[in-house]
Amino acid sequence: VKNHADLGISVDHTELKDAATYDVAAIRITALDEEGCLAPFYQEPVELSCSDGLEIIGPRLISLKGGAGGTYVKTRGIAGPAELRVNGTALSFNVTVDR
């Protein structure tokens, strides 16, 4: 019997441009059961961390409500590759700076 859920992670865009102000990407996280369906009773913590080029807007440790949750990341004026890690799974971003 599987006693944990897989996390489905999606992002609205991964090419971020820091110009007159910072750019923000929305991250959506869902807990999925062994059939790939939403696991609404999943209550384990989800840990978020990121590399220097990004900053998490909000807490670094979240719990999913109804099997879903999310966060936002913003640029910090540092060009190049960056990543967000969700329970160790990395999402890659590319940040350009145009100031």
Phi and psi in degrees as a GROMACS rama.xvg file:
@    title "Ramachandran Plot"
@    xaxis  label "Phi"
@    yaxis  label "Psi"
@TYPE xy
-79.749  127.101  LYS-2
-111.173  17.0651  ASN-3
-141.406  164.559  HIS-4
-108.057  150.624  ALA-5
-83.7592  152.202  ASP-6
-102.112  129.231  LEU-7
-94.2461  126.537  GLY-8
-126.004  127.846  ILE-9
-133.467  154.479  SER-10
-133.744  143.806  VAL-11
-73.787  -30.338  ASP-12
-162.991  149.614  HIS-13
-113.691  -9.25906  THR-14
-95.129  105.485  GLU-15
-107.839  140.049  LEU-16
-123.642  116.511  LYS-17
-91.8974  109.256  ASP-18
-122.928  -117.566  ALA-19
-63.5267  -25.4426  ALA-20
-144.846  178.077  THR-21
-75.6764  161.044  TYR-22
-106.285  150.624  ASP-23
-126.876  139.836  VAL-24
-120.091  139.341  ALA-25
-93.9422  132.923  ALA-26
-114.485  130.064  ILE-27
-114.979  132.975  ARG-28
-125.002  130.363  ILE-29
-129.415  145.042  THR-30
-91.095  129.076  ALA-31
-120.057  136.705  LEU-32
-81.3899  -175.48  ASP-33
-64.6182  -16.3046  GLU-34
-94.7013  -0.676595  GLU-35
83.1039  12.3929  GLY-36
-94.7782  156.762  CYS-37
-57.6271  133.009  LEU-38
-104.378  86.4107  ALA-39
-67.2694  -15.7742  PRO-40
-102.432  9.77016  PHE-41
-66.7753  123.743  TYR-42
-128.794  14.9318  GLN-43
-73.5825  152.245  GLU-44
-69.0556  149.232  PRO-45
-116.136  120.567  VAL-46
-100.548  131.317  GLU-47
-115.858  138.856  LEU-48
-150.419  160.271  SER-49
-147  164.413  CYS-50
-79.5159  175.732  SER-51
-60.04  -28.2574  ASP-52
-74.5046  -10.3181  GLY-53
-127.437  159.845  LEU-54
-134.276  134.588  GLU-55
-79.4805  131.518  ILE-56
-93.8712  105.92  ILE-57
118.344  -170.413  GLY-58
-70.4789  156.316  PRO-59
-89.2424  -12.4558  ARG-60
-130.544  120.344  LEU-61
-128.667  162.618  ILE-62
-120.382  145.733  SER-63
-82.2512  141.604  LEU-64
-107.415  120.979  LYS-65
64.4288  23.878  GLY-66
84.3452  8.00505  GLY-67
-141.002  155.166  ALA-68
-170.856  -168.13  GLY-69
-178.457  -178.096  GLY-70
-158.15  178.46  THR-71
-129.63  148.184  TYR-72
-122.047  149.128  VAL-73
-129.767  156.037  LYS-74
-75.4217  160.655  THR-75
-125.582  17.4806  ARG-76
81.407  16.8371  GLY-77
-113.994  115.605  ILE-78
-78.4755  151.088  ALA-79
121.771  -173.023  GLY-80
-69.6261  146.416  PRO-81
-145.326  163.6  ALA-82
-147.442  150.683  GLU-83
-112.095  134.546  LEU-84
-111.549  129.662  ARG-85
-118.518  107.844  VAL-86
48.9148  39.7468  ASN-87
89.9892  -15.2265  GLY-88
-82.7339  126.422  THR-89
-93.8604  136.852  ALA-90
-111.214  128.338  LEU-91
-95.0747  140.855  SER-92
-130.292  157.667  PHE-93
-123.686  126.181  ASN-94
-111.854  128.157  VAL-95
-112.538  148.438  THR-96
-118.904  125.625  VAL-97
-132.871  86.7706  ASP-98
